[in-house]
């Protein structure tokens, strides 16, 4: 199957959770837009939108009804919303193929903590795609022979961090470098029946559906990886996992939401992450319309990344 066919197949798989009217609207887009689309946005009282490069574009049609949002959520959860209560509490629902449905609306609270979404007002359908070669331009700086440098990949939301990390894992794994992946949200590998739906190479072990902090410790202890990959470091508990892996001599590859190195230095959580000493390379991804660029920064003399 060629890359175009794979891209159209990924799009079709992602929109399979939509009710018939919205599926028809999504399929009305020409092939070139289906291949470019990174997200579909569904909001009550508004038409359907497709999104690329952070810009939204209206798809002609009637406004979306609240019951269509509920229908989409039910279809995405295979008519068993309660099965996905934990991720929905965190604002998303994982889909087959690594796609993801972001959920927004009126939150139910109990003892100061969210317990679910009572009324859905909008949904964000993120379309996951493999982009072979996405990390190729930075690979020489990240890898020096058999040595792989600890690397932190950052961009704003939707900037391509997961796509970049997925390709980096694949390229290292194809060289026989053993990579372990703590795939909490199932976006890197999209495991199905024990098989990753995205190509992560032959020397890769995936633990999915498990919190990163717990999964990282388990992988380091049981799978003896040379490289540990973590997507979207967000929780203080993740810091301990990064620190543990680095202290065990395991190289860490991780992604995080940030616009650049300057933002890393301003936020205490980011500084603490950098101060683990696990990272000596920083990949900054930027988006300008449909154009995605990457640049890499690395420090000499083992200085902390955020010094």
Secondary structure per residue as TSV (DSSP state, phi and psi in degrees):
chain	resnum	aa	ss	phi	psi
A	1	X	-	360.0	130.3
A	2	X	-	-77.8	171.2
A	3	X	H	-64.3	-36.5
A	4	X	H	-62.0	-46.1
A	5	X	H	-62.3	-39.8
A	6	X	H	-63.5	-41.2
A	7	X	H	-64.6	-42.8
A	8	X	H	-67.8	-34.6
A	9	X	H	-65.8	-41.3
A	10	X	H	-61.8	-42.2
A	11	X	H	-62.0	-46.4
A	12	X	H	-62.6	-38.5
A	13	X	H	-65.2	-42.1
A	14	X	H	-63.2	-42.7
A	15	X	G	-82.8	1.8
A	16	X	G	-65.7	-13.8
A	17	X	G	-86.1	-5.1
A	18	X	S	-82.6	148.4
A	19	X	-	-67.3	163.0
A	20	X	H	-51.5	-45.2
A	21	X	H	-63.2	-41.7
A	22	X	H	-74.7	-32.2
A	23	X	H	-60.9	-44.0
A	24	X	H	-61.2	-42.3
A	25	X	H	-64.0	-42.3
A	26	X	H	-66.3	-33.9
A	27	X	H	-79.9	-9.8
A	28	X	T	-74.4	-13.3
A	29	X	S	-72.0	144.3
A	30	X	-	-67.5	162.0
A	31	X	H	-56.5	-39.7
A	32	X	H	-65.1	-33.1
A	33	X	H	-75.7	-38.9
A	34	X	H	-59.5	-34.8
A	35	X	H	-74.6	-28.8
A	36	X	H	-85.3	-28.9
A	37	X	-	-60.1	128.9
A	38	X	-	-101.8	-26.8
A	39	X	E	-148.3	156.1
A	40	X	E	-117.6	134.2
A	41	X	E	-110.9	126.5
A	42	X	E	-118.9	120.4
A	43	X	E	-132.3	135.7
A	44	X	B	-59.1	130.4
A	45	X	T	82.5	1.7
A	46	X	S	-124.2	156.0
A	47	X	-	-71.0	170.0
A	48	X	-	-72.3	142.2
A	49	X	E	-125.7	145.6
A	50	X	E	-108.2	152.7
A	51	X	E	-133.6	138.2
A	52	X	E	-149.4	136.9
A	53	X	T	62.1	27.1
A	54	X	T	80.5	2.5
A	55	X	E	-109.8	133.1
A	56	X	E	-97.2	143.3
A	57	X	E	-130.9	129.9
A	58	X	E	-73.0	140.2
A	59	X	-	-103.6	121.6
A	60	X	S	-57.4	136.7
A	61	X	S	158.0	175.9
A	62	X	-	-70.8	154.6
A	63	X	-	-59.1	149.5
A	64	X	B	-75.4	135.6
A	65	X	-	-92.8	153.0
A	66	X	H	-57.8	-38.1
A	67	X	H	-67.0	-25.3
A	68	X	H	-72.6	-32.1
A	69	X	H	-66.5	-44.4
A	70	X	H	-62.9	-39.5
A	71	X	H	-63.8	-41.9
A	72	X	H	-61.3	-45.2
A	73	X	H	-62.9	-40.6
A	74	X	H	-65.3	-43.2
A	75	X	H	-65.5	-41.0
A	76	X	H	-63.3	-32.3
A	77	X	T	-93.4	9.9
A	78	X	T	57.9	41.2
A	79	X	T	63.7	26.0
A	80	X	-	-141.2	68.1
A	81	X	G	-58.9	-36.0
A	82	X	G	-62.7	-25.0
A	83	X	G	-64.5	-27.0
A	84	X	G	-108.8	26.6
A	85	X	H	-59.4	-40.1
A	86	X	H	-62.9	-54.0
A	87	X	H	-65.2	-34.8
A	88	X	H	-62.9	-35.5
A	89	X	H	-60.3	-28.9
A	90	X	T	-89.9	1.0
A	91	X	T	95.1	16.9
A	92	X	E	-152.6	167.0
A	93	X	E	-137.8	122.1
A	94	X	E	-74.5	141.3
A	95	X	-	-119.1	158.6
A	96	X	G	-58.0	143.5
A	97	X	G	86.4	5.4
A	98	X	G	86.1	0.2
A	99	X	-	-73.0	165.4
A	100	X	E	-147.0	141.1
A	101	X	E	-111.1	110.4
A	102	X	E	-79.5	138.9
A	103	X	E	-119.9	131.6
A	104	X	E	-136.8	143.2
A	105	X	E	168.1	-150.5
A	106	X	E	-87.5	119.5
A	107	X	E	-89.6	137.8
A	108	X	E	-87.3	134.1
A	109	X	E	-119.2	147.6
A	110	X	E	-148.3	122.5
A	111	X	T	55.4	38.1
A	112	X	T	77.5	8.5
A	113	X	E	-124.5	144.4
A	114	X	E	-69.1	136.3
A	115	X	E	-113.8	-6.9
A	116	X	E	161.6	-176.6
A	117	X	E	-112.8	113.8
A	118	X	E	-74.5	-45.7
A	119	X	E	-128.9	123.7
A	120	X	E	-86.6	128.4
A	121	X	E	-112.0	-24.5
A	122	X	E	-157.9	155.6
A	123	X	E	-135.6	146.8
A	124	X	E	-122.9	110.6
A	125	X	E	-93.3	106.1
A	126	X	E	-91.2	127.5
A	127	X	-	-97.0	115.3
A	128	X	-	-86.4	133.8
A	129	X	-	-136.4	143.4
A	130	X	-	-83.8	135.3
A	131	X	-	-125.9	86.1
A	132	X	T	-56.8	131.0
A	133	X	T	91.6	2.4
A	134	X	T	-59.7	-31.9
A	135	X	T	-101.1	3.7
A	136	X	H	-60.8	-39.2
A	137	X	H	-66.1	-24.4
A	138	X	H	-102.9	-4.7
A	139	X	H	-62.4	-39.1
A	140	X	H	-63.6	-31.9
A	141	X	H	-79.4	-27.8
A	142	X	H	-82.6	-30.7
A	143	X	E	-119.7	132.6
A	144	X	E	-123.4	93.1
A	145	X	T	64.8	-124.6
A	146	X	T	-85.2	-8.3
A	147	X	E	-85.7	130.5
A	148	X	E	-113.3	128.0
A	149	X	-	-86.9	141.0
A	150	X	-	-57.8	127.2
A	151	X	E	-132.3	131.6
A	152	X	E	-109.1	122.3
A	153	X	E	-106.1	126.7
A	154	X	E	-136.1	151.8
A	155	X	E	-171.2	166.6
A	156	X	S	-65.3	166.8
A	157	X	T	-53.6	135.8
A	158	X	T	79.9	11.3
A	159	X	S	-87.0	-2.0
A	160	X	S	100.8	16.7
A	161	X	H	-60.5	-48.8
A	162	X	H	-64.1	-41.3
A	163	X	H	-61.8	-43.6
A	164	X	H	-63.7	-48.0
A	165	X	H	-63.2	-41.0
A	166	X	H	-58.9	-43.7
A	167	X	H	-70.8	-35.5
A	168	X	H	-63.5	-42.9
A	169	X	H	-57.8	-47.1
A	170	X	H	-59.5	-45.1
A	171	X	H	-68.3	-37.3
A	172	X	H	-70.3	-43.6
A	173	X	H	-62.6	-35.1
A	174	X	T	-66.6	-18.9
A	175	X	T	-88.4	2.0
A	176	X	T	87.8	7.5
A	177	X	-	-80.5	121.6
A	178	X	-	-74.8	119.4
A	179	X	E	-117.7	131.9
A	180	X	E	-108.5	136.5
A	181	X	E	-120.2	120.3
A	182	X	E	-93.3	94.8
A	183	X	E	-102.7	74.2
A	184	X	T	-57.8	-43.7
A	185	X	T	-98.4	2.5
A	186	X	S	70.0	21.1
A	187	X	-	-91.1	-24.8
A	188	X	S	-78.3	-46.1
A	189	X	S	-104.8	-30.5
A	190	X	-	53.9	59.1
A	191	X	E	-63.2	139.8
A	192	X	E	-149.7	118.2
A	193	X	T	61.2	31.8
A	194	X	T	82.6	1.6
A	195	X	E	-118.2	132.2
A	196	X	E	-70.3	134.2
A	197	X	S	-80.2	-20.2
A	198	X	S	-101.0	145.2
A	199	X	-	-76.2	109.5
A	200	X	-	-108.2	12.8
A	201	X	-	84.9	171.3
A	202	X	S	-82.3	-16.5
A	203	X	S	-112.2	49.4
A	204	X	E	-130.6	134.3
A	205	X	E	-116.6	132.9
A	206	X	E	-120.4	130.5
A	207	X	E	-116.4	110.0
A	208	X	E	-115.4	160.9
A	209	X	S	75.6	10.5
A	210	X	S	-118.4	137.3
A	211	X	-	-51.0	139.1
A	212	X	H	-56.1	-42.3
A	213	X	H	-61.0	-40.7
A	214	X	H	-75.9	-44.7
A	215	X	H	-63.0	-39.3
A	216	X	H	-62.5	-44.0
A	217	X	H	-63.2	-42.3
A	218	X	H	-64.5	-42.5
A	219	X	H	-65.0	-44.2
A	220	X	H	-62.8	-38.4
A	221	X	H	-77.2	-29.2
A	222	X	H	-112.7	-23.5
A	223	X	S	-111.6	0.5
A	224	X	-	41.4	57.6
A	225	X	-	-77.2	156.1
A	226	X	S	-88.1	-28.3
A	227	X	E	-132.8	137.0
A	228	X	E	-116.6	128.5
A	229	X	E	-112.7	131.0
A	230	X	E	-130.4	131.5
A	231	X	S	-102.5	131.4
A	232	X	-	58.8	78.0
A	233	X	-	-73.4	118.3
A	234	X	-	-136.0	-19.2
A	235	X	S	-112.6	142.7
A	236	X	H	-54.5	-30.3
A	237	X	H	-64.1	-27.2
A	238	X	H	-65.2	-29.0
A	239	X	H	-60.6	-42.4
A	240	X	H	-63.8	-37.9
A	241	X	H	-66.1	-42.7
A	242	X	H	-62.6	-45.1
A	243	X	H	-63.7	-42.3
A	244	X	H	-60.9	-47.0
A	245	X	H	-62.1	-45.4
A	246	X	H	-62.8	-39.2
A	247	X	H	-69.4	-20.1
A	248	X	T	-90.7	4.9
A	249	X	T	81.0	17.0
A	250	X	-	-96.3	130.9
A	251	X	E	-74.5	135.9
A	252	X	E	-109.4	131.0
A	253	X	E	-114.2	128.0
A	254	X	E	-147.5	157.2
A	255	X	E	-116.9	157.8
A	256	X	E	-157.5	149.8
A	257	X	E	-78.7	118.1
A	258	X	-	-171.4	154.9
A	259	X	S	-90.9	-18.2
A	260	X	S	175.9	-179.5
A	261	X	H	-63.4	-33.1
A	262	X	H	-61.0	-40.4
A	263	X	H	-66.0	-35.7
A	264	X	H	-57.8	-39.3
A	265	X	H	-74.5	-18.9
A	266	X	H	-87.2	-27.0
A	267	X	S	-102.8	127.0
A	268	X	H	-56.6	-39.6
A	269	X	H	-63.5	-42.3
A	270	X	H	-65.3	-41.0
A	271	X	H	-62.4	-41.9
A	272	X	H	-62.8	-38.1
A	273	X	H	-62.9	-44.9
A	274	X	H	-67.8	-33.6
A	275	X	T	-71.8	-6.4
A	276	X	T	-64.8	-18.7
A	277	X	S	78.9	7.0
A	278	X	-	-79.4	-15.8
A	279	X	-	-120.8	130.5
A	280	X	S	-123.9	0.0
A	281	X	E	-129.3	143.5
A	282	X	E	-130.3	120.2
A	283	X	E	-105.5	121.4
A	284	X	E	-107.2	119.9
A	285	X	E	-103.3	134.3
A	286	X	E	-127.1	153.1
A	287	X	E	-127.3	130.1
A	288	X	E	-132.1	97.0
A	289	X	T	65.5	-126.5
A	290	X	T	-89.6	0.9
A	291	X	E	-91.3	126.9
A	292	X	E	-112.9	127.7
A	293	X	E	-124.8	158.2
A	294	X	E	-137.5	146.3
A	295	X	E	-139.1	152.6
A	296	X	E	-122.3	138.7
A	297	X	E	-119.6	137.9
A	298	X	E	-141.1	150.7
A	299	X	-	-106.2	152.0
A	300	X	S	-102.3	154.4
A	301	X	T	76.1	11.2
A	302	X	T	70.6	23.4
A	303	X	-	-69.0	149.4
A	304	X	-	-58.5	146.4
A	305	X	T	-60.8	-35.9
A	306	X	T	-104.0	31.6
A	307	X	-	-74.0	360.0
